[in-house]
Amino acid sequence: MFARFLAPDLGAEISPFAMTPAAVAELSFIAWLLVRAVRIPEAETGRLAR
């Protein structure tokens, strides 16, 4: 965004290269949260729950 302010032509060319890694990182973080947020109940061992 700062490059678009200083050099609009250059910023327009750089923008897709800067946005692609950010989009990949955001999507992988969302996938990680979805996987980690799933709670699998532990098998009951016959003991009383506290």
C-alpha positions as CSV (number, residue, x, y, z in Angstrom):
1,M,0.0,0.0,0.0
2,F,2.9,2.3,0.8
3,A,4.5,1.6,-2.6
4,R,1.2,2.5,-4.3
5,F,1.3,5.9,-2.6
6,L,5.0,6.7,-3.5
7,A,5.0,5.1,-7.0
8,P,1.5,4.2,-8.2
9,D,2.7,2.4,-11.3
10,L,5.3,0.3,-9.5
11,G,2.9,-0.3,-6.6
12,A,0.2,-1.7,-8.9
13,E,2.8,-4.2,-10.3
14,I,4.0,-5.2,-6.9
15,S,0.6,-5.5,-5.2
16,P,-0.2,-9.1,-6.5
17,F,3.1,-10.4,-5.3
18,A,2.6,-8.9,-1.9
19,M,-1.0,-10.0,-1.5
20,T,-0.4,-13.7,-2.6
21,P,1.7,-14.7,0.4
22,A,-0.6,-12.9,2.8
23,A,-3.6,-14.7,1.3
24,V,-1.9,-18.1,1.5
25,A,-0.9,-17.4,5.1
26,E,-4.4,-16.4,6.1
27,L,-6.0,-19.4,4.5
28,S,-3.6,-21.8,6.1
29,F,-4.1,-20.1,9.5
30,I,-7.9,-20.5,9.1
31,A,-7.4,-24.2,8.2
32,W,-5.2,-24.7,11.2
33,L,-7.7,-23.1,13.5
34,L,-10.5,-25.3,12.1
35,V,-8.4,-28.4,12.7
36,R,-7.2,-27.5,16.2
37,A,-10.6,-26.3,17.4
38,V,-12.1,-29.7,16.9
39,R,-12.3,-31.4,20.3
40,I,-12.4,-35.2,20.3
41,P,-13.9,-36.5,23.5
42,E,-11.6,-38.8,25.4
43,A,-12.5,-42.4,25.8
44,E,-14.3,-43.1,29.1
45,T,-12.1,-45.1,31.4
46,G,-14.8,-46.0,33.9
47,R,-13.7,-43.5,36.5
48,L,-16.0,-40.9,37.9
49,A,-15.7,-37.6,36.1
50,R,-14.6,-34.7,38.3
